[in-house]
């Protein structure tokens, strides 16, 4: 890998919790990082599991925050959504959809298997132009505040370890096995090409 910081993309479903916490931590550690969602829309918890708040990816974090503040300030303060949106708007203006990005990354990390599948399907459907390799790794992270923080530190450890590798192609599988054992998590890995 290059001595310059890895270009990393972190992808969850809505670009709200898990990918944004990892984005925050990786940015603090000096990585060139972007975060994305892979869903068709942005979904946030609502008053019941069957009544989520659904937004377009063009909606800013600030607009979501103000909308939920008006709907039920107490509910969205108590469940942590307003705090999460406050953090998000300090990092970037709005969620981004992975499928709309044409940038190339050294490493793409997904936060759940269905997102991993969507990312790989998207990369494989694109015309290969540069033939530049990209490692896609899935780290399953439950979608809550505590797990997002723990997952972000695991993602950071993974990125730091890959950054230090002399030959990623021959060393990455050994690293992933080591991290699986250490963290008792299964990590999925695929090599794709741009």
Secondary structure, DSSP 4 states (H G I P E B T S, - for coil): --SSPPEEEEEESSSSSHHHHHHHHHHHTT-EEEEEE-SSSEEE--SSTTS-EEE-TTSBHHHHHHHHHHHHHHHHHHTSHHHHHHHHHHH-SB--BGGG-----SEEEESSHHHHHHHHHHHHHSPPSS--EEEEEEE---SSHHHHHHHHHHHHHHHHHHHT-S-HHHHHHHHHHHHHHHHT--EEEEEEE-
